[in-house]
Amino acid sequence: MPLQRRLTTRDAVVIGVGSMVGAGVFSAFGPAAAAAGGGLLVGLAVAAVVAFCNATSTAQLAAVHPTSGGAYAYGRARLGDRWGFLAGWSFVVGKTASCAAMALTFGAYAWPEHARALAVIAVLALAAVNCLGITRTASVTRVLVAVVLVVLVAALIVGATGSSTVSGAGFSASSGPAGVLQSAGILFFAFAGYARIATLGEEVRDPARTIPRAVIGALACAVVIYAAVAVMLLHVLGADALARSTAPVAAAMDAVGAHWAGPVVRVGASAAALGALLGLIAGVGRTTMAMAREGDMPRYLARVDDVRSVPRAAEITVAAVVVVVVLMFDVRNAIGFSSFGVLVYYAVANAAAFTQTGSDRRWPRALQILGLCGCVLLAVTLPAAAVVVGIAVLSAGSAGRWMLQRRRALQP
């Protein structure tokens, strides 16, 4: 049965902002600074430009194809089954890694000594929330986003008005073009949350109007927030200290002598990670459901709960896989791998949007070309381990699909 259209434009924007803000403010700036040094802000700008191109492609496609699955559905409709599968599989594996990264970020801030155990509990609890219905997801996300924004505004005020005790704080030189591009690829992890809006395309009201507005609105909010936090962190900590920190916002508060702000930041970071995780599980579950409908995943994952109108089987399966990843990997490895998968996903989305013509076209083709080239460039400049593992996992998925289809074709 189809999902029900219950989400308003405001609900969709909140889910998108919750996914993007939680995905990077408290976890991505450290590795990005390690790659780019003082060129972190340039990397952030590059990531934002590529994200904007991808957002326009996603919005343009979602307005015409208002169904669950995002670029998986768009790729199938515009480019063919194989490209659709590549997008869907990239999204599922990349965002599963994102789920693990956000769960571990929550655990690290909320209770560092028992981070993994707390991460597992968070995954199971939020999967249960998603199974109650999409309106519950939007309501919980709205509360979490409010908490995060209040904490970030407070941190920005304290950081801007305080005096740093860190030697070498301030803006330093860039590490070079390669480092800037690598930082852009890492920071793209933070901006990919608007995909959640597209994957919920079957559940928003008036999708042709709502999705384009929500995607662009959520991205604009996230860019402003990230730019403000990045400037504050570089001003207070400097690139070197930022690169070494696993909790940069909390470290910035300590650097200006606002030790009272540590617990407040931990609350904000925990809420941000939970908000991102909530939206991620919902998005991955619905893409999994869409792939199962087309036979690219086991058919039982396409089941929709009659009462709650949610893909419960897919949500539970995704949660189980995320728990396994949480127990096996750490945050920084997960971010690199997630960025690779999501960049491949958006490369397919840009190619699909490029094929649209007539009244379906809302944005110039130049944006799709820039987005596609940007995705490829950022993907290949990510840390080598992330690229190698990403290619291996995507190849394994494609091989598995080929064998599954061959077996089905041979059956009488």
C-alpha distance (Angstrom), angle and dihedral (degrees) to the residues before:
residue distance angle dihedral
M1 . . .
P2 3.84 . .
L3 3.79 122.5 .
Q4 3.82 118.8 -107.5
R5 3.82 123.6 -107.9
R6 3.79 103.6 -122.2
L7 3.83 105.9 137.3
T8 3.82 123.9 98.3
T9 3.81 126.0 -153.7
R10 3.80 89.8 -97.6
D11 3.80 91.4 51.4
A12 3.81 90.9 51.0
V13 3.82 93.2 48.2
V14 3.81 90.9 49.6
I15 3.82 92.1 50.9
G16 3.81 90.3 48.8
V17 3.81 94.9 47.5
G18 3.79 91.2 44.7
S19 3.79 90.7 53.2
M20 3.82 95.0 46.5
V21 3.80 100.1 41.8
G22 3.79 93.6 47.2
A23 3.77 92.3 44.9
G24 3.78 97.9 66.7
V25 3.80 121.0 -1.6
F26 3.79 92.1 86.3
S27 3.81 100.5 29.5
A28 3.84 116.5 24.4
F29 3.81 105.1 54.9
G30 3.82 94.4 72.1
P31 3.82 98.1 58.7
A32 3.82 90.5 37.5
A33 3.82 90.8 55.4
A34 3.81 89.9 47.3
A35 3.80 88.5 57.3
A36 3.81 101.4 40.7
G37 3.80 107.3 21.7
G38 3.79 108.7 -162.6
G39 3.80 88.4 -6.2
L40 3.79 88.4 77.7
L41 3.81 92.0 106.9
V42 3.81 91.3 52.2
G43 3.80 89.1 50.5
L44 3.78 89.3 50.2
A45 3.81 90.4 52.1
V46 3.81 91.7 49.5
A47 3.80 91.0 49.3
A48 3.81 90.4 48.8
V49 3.82 92.6 51.4
V50 3.81 92.5 49.9
A51 3.81 89.8 45.1
F52 3.82 90.6 51.8
C53 3.81 91.5 52.2
N54 3.79 90.0 48.6
A55 3.79 91.3 46.3
T56 3.81 92.8 54.7
S57 3.80 90.6 49.1
T58 3.79 91.4 48.2
A59 3.80 92.5 47.7
Q60 3.80 92.6 47.7
L61 3.80 92.4 50.3
A62 3.80 95.9 41.7
A63 3.81 91.9 53.8
V64 3.82 89.6 59.9
H65 3.82 98.4 33.9
P66 3.85 104.4 39.6
T67 3.79 96.9 177.8
S68 3.79 137.3 112.3
G69 3.79 118.2 -86.7
G70 3.79 104.4 58.0
A71 3.81 113.9 -148.3
Y72 3.80 90.0 2.3
A73 3.81 89.2 67.2
Y74 3.81 92.8 38.4
G75 3.79 93.3 49.6
R76 3.80 91.9 50.6
A77 3.80 92.5 48.1
R78 3.81 97.8 44.4
L79 3.82 106.9 25.4
G80 3.80 107.9 19.7
D81 3.79 140.7 -94.7
R82 3.81 97.4 -66.3
W83 3.79 94.8 53.3
G84 3.78 90.3 45.3
F85 3.77 90.7 52.8
L86 3.82 91.3 48.6
A87 3.80 90.1 54.1
G88 3.79 94.2 44.9
W89 3.78 95.5 45.7
S90 3.82 91.1 46.3
F91 3.77 90.1 51.9
V92 3.79 95.3 46.9
V93 3.80 96.4 48.6
G94 3.81 94.7 38.2
K95 3.77 95.0 47.7
T96 3.78 92.5 43.2
A97 3.81 85.1 61.1
S98 3.81 88.3 47.8
C99 3.79 90.2 53.3
A100 3.79 89.9 53.7
A101 3.82 91.8 47.1
M102 3.80 92.2 52.0
A103 3.80 93.2 45.6
L104 3.80 90.6 51.1
T105 3.82 91.2 46.3
F106 3.79 89.0 54.3
G107 3.79 91.4 49.5
A108 3.82 93.2 47.0
Y109 3.80 93.0 53.6
A110 3.80 99.3 36.5
W111 3.83 99.2 44.4
P112 3.83 114.1 -7.7
E113 3.80 94.7 -173.2
H114 3.80 91.7 59.6
A115 3.81 100.4 27.4
R116 3.80 98.2 140.0
A117 3.79 95.5 46.6
L118 3.80 90.9 48.9
A119 3.82 90.2 46.6
V120 3.80 90.8 55.6
I121 3.81 91.5 49.3
A122 3.83 90.4 50.0
V123 3.82 92.4 52.0
L124 3.78 92.7 50.5
A125 3.81 93.9 44.8
L126 3.81 95.4 49.2
A127 3.78 92.3 44.7
A128 3.80 86.2 56.5
V129 3.84 90.1 51.2
N130 3.81 90.7 51.7
C131 3.80 90.2 50.6
L132 3.82 89.3 59.2
G133 3.81 91.3 66.0
I134 3.81 141.5 -74.9
T135 3.81 94.0 -91.0
R136 3.80 88.2 60.4
T137 3.81 88.3 52.4
A138 3.82 91.3 53.0
S139 3.81 93.4 46.0
V140 3.80 94.8 50.4
T141 3.81 91.6 44.5
R142 3.82 90.7 52.3
V143 3.81 90.8 57.2
L144 3.81 93.1 46.1
V145 3.82 92.9 48.7
A146 3.81 90.8 51.5
V147 3.81 91.1 52.8
V148 3.81 92.4 47.9
L149 3.81 94.4 49.2
V150 3.80 92.8 49.7
V151 3.81 91.0 50.9
L152 3.81 93.7 46.2
V153 3.80 93.1 49.0
A154 3.80 89.6 50.8
A155 3.82 91.1 48.1
L156 3.81 91.8 49.0
I157 3.81 91.9 51.4
V158 3.81 92.7 47.7
G159 3.82 92.4 45.6
A160 3.80 93.9 47.4
T161 3.79 95.4 47.9
G162 3.81 99.5 37.9
S163 3.80 130.0 85.4
S164 3.81 115.4 -118.5
T165 3.80 121.4 -129.0
V166 3.83 93.7 -166.0
S167 3.82 115.4 112.9
G168 3.81 110.1 -125.7
A169 3.78 94.9 18.7
G170 3.79 116.5 157.9
F171 3.78 135.1 54.9
S172 3.80 117.5 -29.9
A173 3.79 136.3 -179.6
S174 3.77 123.4 -69.4
S175 3.80 120.9 -105.5
G176 3.82 90.6 -129.8
P177 3.82 139.6 -87.5
A178 3.81 95.0 -62.1
G179 3.79 91.8 52.8
V180 3.80 92.0 46.5
L181 3.81 91.4 52.1
Q182 3.79 91.4 47.7
S183 3.79 90.6 51.1
A184 3.82 89.3 49.2
G185 3.79 89.6 54.0
I186 3.80 90.9 50.0
L187 3.81 92.8 46.5
F188 3.79 90.7 48.4
F189 3.79 84.0 72.3
A190 3.79 85.9 69.2
F191 3.80 96.7 51.9
A192 3.79 98.2 47.0
G193 3.81 93.7 88.2
Y194 3.79 94.7 96.6
A195 3.81 87.0 74.4
R196 3.77 85.7 76.5
I197 3.81 89.2 67.9
A198 3.80 92.1 54.6
T199 3.79 93.8 45.8
L200 3.81 87.3 55.4
G201 3.81 90.8 54.1
E202 3.78 92.7 120.7
E203 3.81 91.4 57.5
V204 3.83 104.7 47.9
R205 3.78 124.4 93.9
D206 3.82 117.1 -115.2
P207 3.84 92.4 0.4
A208 3.83 96.1 -170.5
R209 3.81 88.6 63.2
T210 3.79 102.6 26.3
I211 3.82 102.4 48.8
P212 3.84 99.0 53.0
R213 3.79 91.4 46.8
A214 3.78 94.0 45.6
V215 3.82 95.2 47.1
I216 3.81 95.3 50.7
G217 3.81 93.3 39.4
A218 3.80 94.1 50.8
L219 3.82 92.3 46.8
A220 3.81 92.5 49.4
C221 3.81 91.3 52.1
A222 3.80 92.0 48.6
V223 3.83 94.2 49.1
V224 3.80 91.8 53.6
I225 3.81 92.1 48.3
Y226 3.82 94.3 47.3
A227 3.79 94.3 46.6
A228 3.80 92.4 50.9
V229 3.82 93.3 48.0
A230 3.83 92.8 45.5
V231 3.80 92.3 52.7
M232 3.80 91.1 48.4
L233 3.81 93.7 48.6
L234 3.81 93.8 49.0
H235 3.80 90.7 46.1
V236 3.81 94.1 50.8
L237 3.83 103.6 31.4
G238 3.79 106.6 19.6
A239 3.81 123.2 -139.4
D240 3.82 96.7 -74.1
A241 3.80 97.3 52.0
L242 3.79 90.7 40.7
A243 3.80 90.7 53.8
R244 3.81 91.0 53.0
S245 3.79 96.2 46.8
T246 3.80 123.4 95.7
A247 3.83 90.9 -172.4
P248 3.83 103.7 35.4
V249 3.81 100.0 169.5
A250 3.81 91.5 51.0
A251 3.82 89.5 45.4
A252 3.81 90.1 52.6
M253 3.79 90.8 53.9
D254 3.80 90.4 51.3
A255 3.82 90.5 47.6
V256 3.80 92.1 59.7
G257 3.81 92.7 44.5
A258 3.82 95.9 -106.6
H259 3.80 94.6 131.7
W260 3.80 90.4 155.7
A261 3.80 87.9 67.7
G262 3.81 94.0 64.4
P263 3.81 96.2 85.4
V264 3.81 90.3 43.0
V265 3.80 91.7 53.3
R266 3.79 90.5 48.0
V267 3.80 89.6 55.1
G268 3.80 90.4 49.1
A269 3.80 93.3 46.8
S270 3.79 91.4 48.5
A271 3.81 91.4 50.0
A272 3.81 91.5 46.9
A273 3.78 92.9 51.4
L274 3.80 91.8 46.8
G275 3.82 91.4 49.5
A276 3.79 91.6 51.0
L277 3.80 92.3 45.0
L278 3.79 92.1 50.1
G279 3.81 92.6 54.0
L280 3.80 93.1 41.3
I281 3.79 94.5 55.0
A282 3.82 89.9 48.3
G283 3.81 92.5 49.9
V284 3.81 96.8 45.2
G285 3.80 90.8 46.2
R286 3.79 92.5 53.8
T287 3.80 94.0 46.3
T288 3.80 88.5 50.0
M289 3.81 89.2 50.7
A290 3.81 91.2 50.3
M291 3.81 91.7 50.3
A292 3.80 90.9 48.0
R293 3.81 90.3 53.2
E294 3.81 89.0 59.1
G295 3.80 94.9 44.6
D296 3.82 95.9 -106.4
M297 3.82 90.1 114.5
P298 3.81 130.7 31.1
R299 3.81 108.8 -66.2
Y300 3.80 95.6 -124.8
L301 3.82 88.9 68.8
A302 3.82 89.4 68.2
R303 3.82 93.1 66.7
V304 3.81 115.9 120.5
D305 3.79 121.4 -156.2
D306 3.81 108.0 -114.8
V307 3.80 95.0 -145.3
R308 3.82 103.7 39.3
S309 3.82 97.2 28.9
V310 3.82 92.9 -133.8
P311 3.83 131.9 126.6
R312 3.79 91.6 -112.9
A313 3.82 97.3 171.4
A314 3.81 91.3 52.5
E315 3.82 92.8 45.8
I316 3.80 92.9 51.4
T317 3.81 92.7 46.2
V318 3.80 92.5 49.5
A319 3.80 90.7 49.7
A320 3.80 91.1 51.8
V321 3.81 92.5 51.6
V322 3.82 91.7 46.8
V323 3.81 90.3 53.4
V324 3.81 89.4 55.5
V325 3.83 91.7 50.0
V326 3.82 91.2 47.6
L327 3.80 89.8 55.8
M328 3.83 93.1 49.2
F329 3.84 109.9 38.4
D330 3.82 142.4 40.3
V331 3.81 132.1 -124.8
R332 3.80 100.8 -100.4
N333 3.80 95.1 49.8
A334 3.78 89.9 48.0
I335 3.83 92.8 52.6
G336 3.81 94.6 54.8
F337 3.79 93.9 46.9
S338 3.80 91.8 45.1
S339 3.81 91.6 52.1
F340 3.81 91.5 53.1
G341 3.80 93.6 51.3
V342 3.80 94.2 45.9
L343 3.81 93.3 47.5
V344 3.81 89.7 54.8
Y345 3.80 88.7 48.5
Y346 3.80 92.4 54.4
A347 3.79 92.7 43.6
V348 3.81 87.2 62.7
A349 3.82 90.5 45.5
N350 3.80 91.4 54.1
A351 3.80 91.8 48.2
A352 3.81 90.3 49.5
A353 3.82 93.0 48.9
F354 3.82 90.0 49.7
T355 3.83 89.1 65.2
Q356 3.82 94.2 57.2
T357 3.79 117.8 107.4
G358 3.80 141.8 179.0
S359 3.79 119.0 7.2
D360 3.82 90.7 -6.3
R361 3.81 89.7 69.3
R362 3.81 115.9 89.1
W363 3.82 101.6 158.6
P364 3.85 134.6 41.9
R365 3.80 117.2 -90.3
A366 3.80 88.7 -123.9
L367 3.81 88.4 74.7
Q368 3.80 91.3 55.5
I369 3.81 91.4 49.2
L370 3.80 91.3 48.7
G371 3.79 91.1 46.5
L372 3.81 93.5 49.5
C373 3.81 93.6 47.8
G374 3.80 90.8 44.7
C375 3.80 92.6 52.2
V376 3.80 92.7 50.4
L377 3.81 93.2 45.9
L378 3.80 94.6 48.8
A379 3.81 92.2 44.7
V380 3.81 94.8 54.9
T381 3.83 93.0 45.7
L382 3.81 94.6 55.2
P383 3.83 117.5 107.4
A384 3.80 109.4 -62.7
A385 3.80 94.2 -118.7
A386 3.81 91.5 56.8
V387 3.81 91.6 49.6
V388 3.81 94.7 47.7
V389 3.80 94.7 46.1
G390 3.80 90.8 43.9
I391 3.80 93.8 53.0
A392 3.80 90.7 46.3
V393 3.81 93.7 51.1
L394 3.82 93.5 46.0
S395 3.80 90.5 48.2
A396 3.80 91.2 49.2
G397 3.81 90.9 50.9
S398 3.80 92.6 50.0
A399 3.81 91.2 48.1
G400 3.80 91.0 49.2
R401 3.81 91.4 51.1
W402 3.82 91.0 49.7
M403 3.81 91.9 51.7
L404 3.82 91.8 46.6
Q405 3.80 92.3 51.3
R406 3.80 91.8 45.6
R407 3.82 91.0 52.2
R408 3.80 91.1 49.8
A409 3.81 91.2 49.0
L410 3.81 91.2 53.3
Q411 3.79 93.7 50.6
P412 3.84 114.3 100.2
